[in-house]
């Protein structure tokens, strides 16, 4: 229950390795919650309560079956050891991260492990992004940022899922908080870019066990994962 499971690396995704690494069924065997994307950069993966949804490029939500493939994902469970918090009047994403980081700094006092969350939220507004499915030969993720789709929703309720990673895993994943949003009615969602929160009930847990599976496709063998991609990461994950 204390494990964080990851399929592929963030740098591989940034460099355009969008081939499927694992299936939705395999991901759900590792956790009931998570974030990621699908084969071909087909939208934003949102795992909630044992189901996997795709926040698609056209703004719609589709529940994906167990045979669908993921190019990158992070999965986890929430145990009885998790801690619950309530926040009100969070004016933007930076304000939210400040509050979440305060939990890490003051309650857990450990920046060297992973943290995961699930949340039920009432929002004044939320801005999310996604991508349309790409075709081979794949471009790199920074080359595709200008074609990402963005949607803003107002006065809605929903859920957050996501993960906080320590700085030393840079390249494997993105340091800091990475959150995805799904509306209560399961019709809206994606990678969260901005948010204005009226009220949030957030459950946070530390994870000290990390498991990762790497791609086995030919394209993965030839990409240069030793490159410094910090600026590219900031550009695409912002």
C-alpha positions as CSV (number, residue, x, y, z in Angstrom):
1,X,0.0,0.0,0.0
2,X,3.0,2.3,0.5
3,X,4.2,2.0,-3.1
4,X,4.3,4.5,-5.9
5,X,4.3,2.8,-9.3
6,X,5.6,4.5,-12.5
7,X,5.5,3.4,-16.1
8,X,8.3,5.0,-18.3
9,X,10.1,8.3,-17.6
10,X,9.1,11.9,-18.0
11,X,12.2,12.6,-20.1
12,X,11.2,9.8,-22.5
13,X,7.8,11.3,-22.9
14,X,9.3,14.8,-23.5
15,X,11.5,13.3,-26.2
16,X,8.4,11.9,-28.0
17,X,8.4,8.3,-26.8
18,X,4.6,8.0,-26.9
19,X,4.4,4.2,-27.5
20,X,2.3,2.2,-25.1
21,X,4.4,0.9,-22.2
22,X,1.6,-0.8,-20.2
23,X,-2.1,-1.4,-20.2
24,X,-4.9,0.2,-18.1
25,X,-5.5,-3.2,-16.6
26,X,-1.9,-3.5,-15.5
27,X,-2.0,0.0,-14.1
28,X,-5.1,-0.6,-12.0
29,X,-3.4,-3.7,-10.6
30,X,-0.8,-1.3,-9.1
31,X,-3.2,1.4,-7.8
32,X,-6.7,2.9,-7.8
33,X,-5.5,6.5,-8.4
34,X,-3.1,8.1,-10.7
35,X,-2.1,10.4,-13.6
36,X,-0.4,10.0,-17.0
37,X,-1.2,9.9,-20.7
38,X,-2.1,7.2,-23.3
39,X,-0.4,5.8,-26.3
40,X,0.2,8.5,-28.9
41,X,-0.1,11.2,-26.3
42,X,-3.9,10.6,-26.5
43,X,-5.2,12.9,-23.9
44,X,-4.7,13.0,-20.1
45,X,-5.0,9.9,-17.9
46,X,-7.0,10.4,-14.7
47,X,-7.4,7.3,-12.4
48,X,-10.0,7.7,-9.7
49,X,-11.5,5.1,-7.4
50,X,-10.3,2.2,-9.5
51,X,-11.4,3.6,-12.9
52,X,-9.3,5.2,-15.6
53,X,-10.6,8.2,-17.6
54,X,-9.2,10.0,-20.6
55,X,-9.4,13.8,-20.6
56,X,-9.4,14.0,-24.4
57,X,-8.1,16.8,-26.6
58,X,-11.6,17.8,-27.6
59,X,-12.5,18.4,-24.0
60,X,-14.6,15.3,-23.4
61,X,-14.1,12.5,-20.9
62,X,-14.1,8.8,-21.8
63,X,-13.6,5.9,-19.5
64,X,-11.0,3.6,-20.9
65,X,-11.0,-0.2,-20.7
66,X,-8.3,-2.5,-19.4
67,X,-6.7,-3.2,-22.8
68,X,-6.0,0.5,-23.7
69,X,-2.3,1.4,-23.5
70,X,-0.5,4.1,-21.6
71,X,2.7,5.8,-22.6
72,X,3.4,7.2,-19.1
73,X,1.7,6.9,-15.8
74,X,2.1,7.1,-12.0
75,X,-0.3,5.0,-9.9
76,X,-0.9,4.6,-6.2
77,X,-3.3,3.6,-3.5
78,X,-4.4,5.6,-0.5
79,X,-4.1,3.8,2.8
80,X,-5.6,4.4,6.3
81,X,-2.3,6.1,7.2
82,X,-3.2,9.1,5.0
83,X,-4.0,12.5,6.5
84,X,-7.0,14.6,5.8
85,X,-7.0,18.4,5.3
86,X,-9.5,21.1,4.5
87,X,-8.7,24.3,2.6
88,X,-10.8,27.3,1.7
89,X,-10.4,30.3,-0.6
90,X,-7.3,29.1,-2.5
91,X,-7.0,31.8,-5.1
92,X,-4.7,30.1,-7.7
93,X,-2.5,27.1,-8.3
94,X,0.6,28.7,-6.7
95,X,-1.5,29.3,-3.5
96,X,-2.6,25.7,-3.5
97,X,1.0,24.5,-3.9
98,X,2.1,26.7,-1.0
99,X,-0.6,25.1,1.2
100,X,0.3,21.6,0.1
101,X,4.0,22.2,0.6
102,X,3.3,23.5,4.1
103,X,1.8,20.1,4.9
104,X,5.0,18.4,3.7
105,X,7.2,20.8,5.6
106,X,5.3,21.0,8.9
107,X,3.5,17.7,9.2
108,X,5.7,15.2,7.4
109,X,9.0,17.1,7.6
110,X,10.5,15.1,4.8
111,X,11.3,16.3,1.3
112,X,13.1,13.1,0.3
113,X,10.1,10.9,-0.3
114,X,7.0,11.0,-2.6
115,X,3.6,12.3,-1.7
116,X,0.2,11.5,-3.3
117,X,-3.2,13.0,-2.9
118,X,-6.8,12.7,-3.7
119,X,-9.3,15.6,-3.2
120,X,-12.9,16.5,-3.5
121,X,-13.2,20.2,-4.5
122,X,-15.7,22.9,-5.1
123,X,-14.2,25.4,-7.5
124,X,-14.8,28.9,-8.7
125,X,-12.8,28.0,-11.8
126,X,-10.2,25.5,-13.2
127,X,-8.1,25.6,-16.3
128,X,-6.9,22.3,-17.8
129,X,-5.0,21.2,-20.9
130,X,-4.9,18.1,-23.1
131,X,-3.6,16.8,-26.4
132,X,-5.1,15.2,-29.4
133,X,-3.7,11.8,-30.3
134,X,-0.5,12.0,-32.3
135,X,0.5,9.9,-35.3
136,X,4.0,8.5,-36.1
137,X,6.6,9.7,-36.6
138,X,6.1,11.4,-33.2
139,X,7.3,15.0,-32.6
140,X,8.8,15.9,-29.2
141,X,6.5,17.1,-26.5
142,X,7.9,20.7,-26.6
143,X,7.1,20.8,-30.3
144,X,3.5,19.9,-29.6
145,X,2.9,22.4,-26.8
146,X,1.6,25.1,-29.2
147,X,-1.1,22.6,-30.3
148,X,-2.3,21.6,-26.8
149,X,-6.0,22.3,-26.1
150,X,-7.0,24.3,-23.0
151,X,-10.3,24.6,-21.3
152,X,-11.6,26.7,-18.5
153,X,-14.6,25.7,-16.4
154,X,-16.4,27.8,-13.8
155,X,-18.5,27.0,-10.7
156,X,-18.0,23.2,-10.7
157,X,-17.3,20.4,-8.4
158,X,-14.9,17.6,-8.9
159,X,-11.7,15.7,-7.9
160,X,-8.0,16.1,-8.0
161,X,-5.5,13.3,-8.2
162,X,-1.7,13.8,-8.3
163,X,1.8,13.3,-7.0
164,X,4.6,15.3,-5.5
165,X,8.1,14.2,-6.4
166,X,11.4,15.2,-4.8
167,X,14.0,17.1,-6.8
168,X,16.4,14.2,-7.1
169,X,14.1,12.3,-9.4
170,X,14.3,15.0,-12.0
171,X,14.3,13.3,-15.4
172,X,12.3,10.4,-14.2
173,X,9.5,12.6,-13.2
174,X,8.7,16.2,-12.5
175,X,9.8,17.6,-9.1
176,X,7.0,19.3,-7.2
177,X,3.2,18.9,-7.6
178,X,1.6,17.4,-10.8
179,X,-2.2,17.3,-10.6
180,X,-5.1,16.2,-12.8
181,X,-8.7,17.3,-12.5
182,X,-12.0,15.4,-13.2
183,X,-15.4,17.0,-12.8
184,X,-18.0,15.4,-10.4
185,X,-20.2,14.4,-13.4
186,X,-17.2,12.9,-15.2
187,X,-17.6,15.2,-18.3
188,X,-14.6,17.5,-17.9
189,X,-11.0,17.1,-17.0
190,X,-7.3,17.2,-17.8
191,X,-3.9,18.3,-16.6
192,X,-4.4,21.2,-14.3
193,X,-2.8,24.5,-15.3
194,X,-4.7,26.9,-13.0
195,X,-7.4,26.8,-10.3
196,X,-9.5,29.0,-8.0
197,X,-10.8,26.9,-5.1
198,X,-13.8,27.7,-3.0
199,X,-13.4,24.6,-0.8
200,X,-11.3,21.5,-0.9
201,X,-11.1,18.3,1.2
202,X,-7.7,16.8,0.5
203,X,-6.2,13.5,1.6
204,X,-2.3,13.3,1.5
205,X,0.0,10.4,2.0
206,X,3.7,9.8,1.9
207,X,5.2,7.0,-0.3
208,X,8.5,5.5,0.5
209,X,8.5,2.6,-1.9
210,X,9.0,3.4,-5.6
211,X,8.7,0.9,-8.5
212,X,9.3,1.8,-12.2
213,X,8.9,-0.2,-15.4
214,X,10.8,1.0,-18.5
215,X,9.7,0.9,-22.2
216,X,11.0,-2.0,-24.3
217,X,10.3,-0.5,-27.7
218,X,13.1,0.2,-30.2
219,X,12.5,4.0,-30.1
220,X,13.3,4.0,-26.4
221,X,16.6,2.4,-27.0
222,X,17.8,5.2,-29.2
223,X,16.7,8.4,-27.4
224,X,19.3,10.3,-25.3
225,X,18.0,10.4,-21.8
226,X,21.2,12.0,-20.5
227,X,20.1,15.4,-22.0
228,X,19.3,18.3,-19.6
229,X,15.6,18.7,-20.3
230,X,14.7,21.0,-17.4
231,X,13.7,23.9,-19.6
232,X,11.6,21.6,-21.8
233,X,10.0,20.1,-18.7
234,X,9.0,23.6,-17.4
235,X,7.6,24.4,-20.8
236,X,5.4,21.4,-21.1
237,X,4.4,20.7,-17.5
238,X,4.2,24.3,-16.4
